Amino acid sequence: MSKNSIIKYIKQLNQPVFTTRDISDISQKTISNVTQSLNFLYRQGVIKKLYRGIWTEVTNKQISPYMIIPYLFKSGRVYVSFLSALHLYGVIEQIPQTITLASMSHTKKIKTALGTFIVHKISPKFFFGFDWYKGTESFFVAEPEKALADCLYLFTRKKKQYGYFPEINLSKPFSIKKTKAYLQKIQDKNARMLAQSKLKEILAQQGKIEQI
């Protein structure tokens, strides 16, 4: 496939991120043929490889790590949560070093050209409380109250870093009542009590004694 032909197909897709499969489908060429052509464009500095089989044009300056989430996890649902979601909502100021996601599959780490993604496994019965980010339908994100509840859920599973929140802001519109309701959904009694105790400690540190 010629350089001009594959660039034409990339333009036809009209999306900031595309996959080898996308080009194969639109061009009706084999994956092997398309892979060779894309690797040629990559060596020419026309496109950038974000992850295996996931690409973007070098001229695209608007690309965000969150944009590739649907491409990384096409076979299973995940949602942005924990510290990443809290930062997106401005509940914590510190920018997390990784993007944290909740899933019902195994915990794993994925390194891409745009950043590192940490996927944490949570119980299917605790896999709720999320929606499309700002209605964009690009990736799912936990509600801020569920993101905090998810952190405390991990805290009960010996991931102590998820119980530490420097400069956390739990002022309205954040609903502490909603976080408490989410924690009630933790099935294991001991884990539920530990998460609730940790929340009380956080509230005390925030001076929100009346909401404990």
Long-range contacts (C-beta under 8 A, 24 or more apart in sequence): 1-27, 1-29, 1-33, 1-34, 1-36, 1-37, 3-37, 3-40, 3-41, 3-44, 3-46, 5-37, 6-34, 6-37, 6-38, 6-41, 7-41, 7-46, 10-47, 10-57, 16-56, 16-60, 16-62, 16-63, 16-67, 17-50, 17-54, 17-55, 17-56, 17-63, 17-67, 17-68, 17-71, 18-54, 18-55, 18-56, 19-53, 19-54, 19-55, 19-71, 20-53, 20-55, 21-53, 48-113, 49-113, 50-112, 50-113, 50-114, 51-110, 51-112, 51-113, 54-112, 63-114, 64-114, 65-99, 65-112, 65-114, 65-115, 65-117, 66-99, 66-133, 66-138, 66-139, 67-138, 67-139, 68-112, 68-114, 69-101, 69-117, 69-138, 69-139, 70-138, 70-139, 72-110, 72-112, 72-117, 73-101, 73-103, 76-103, 76-104, 76-105, 77-103, 77-104, 77-127, 77-140, 78-102, 78-103, 78-119, 78-140, 79-130, 79-139, 79-140, 79-141, 79-142, 80-133, 80-139, 80-140, 80-141, 80-142, 81-120, 81-130, 81-141, 81-142, 81-146, 81-147, 81-150, 82-120, 82-142, 82-147, 82-150, 82-151, 82-154, 82-162, 83-147, 83-151, 83-162, 85-141, 85-142, 85-144, 85-147, 85-150, 86-144, 86-147, 86-148, 86-151, 86-165, 86-168, 88-133, 88-141, 89-144, 89-147, 89-174, 90-169, 91-144, 91-147, 91-148, 91-168, 91-169, 91-170, 91-174, 92-165, 92-166, 92-167, 92-168, 92-169, 93-167, 93-169, 94-166, 94-167, 102-127, 102-130, 102-142, 102-150, 120-150, 120-154, 120-159, 122-150, 122-153, 122-154, 123-187, 125-185, 125-187, 126-150, 126-153, 126-185, 126-186, 126-187, 128-185, 129-182, 143-178, 144-174, 145-174, 145-175, 145-176, 145-178, 145-179, 145-182, 146-178, 146-179, 146-182, 148-179, 148-199, 149-179, 149-182, 149-183, 149-195, 152-183, 152-195, 152-198, 152-199, 153-186, 153-191, 153-195, 155-194, 155-195, 155-198, 156-186, 156-188, 156-190, 156-191, 156-192, 156-194, 156-195, 156-198, 157-191, 163-198, 165-202, 168-202, 168-206, 170-202, 170-203, 170-206, 170-208, 176-203, 176-208, 176-211, 177-211
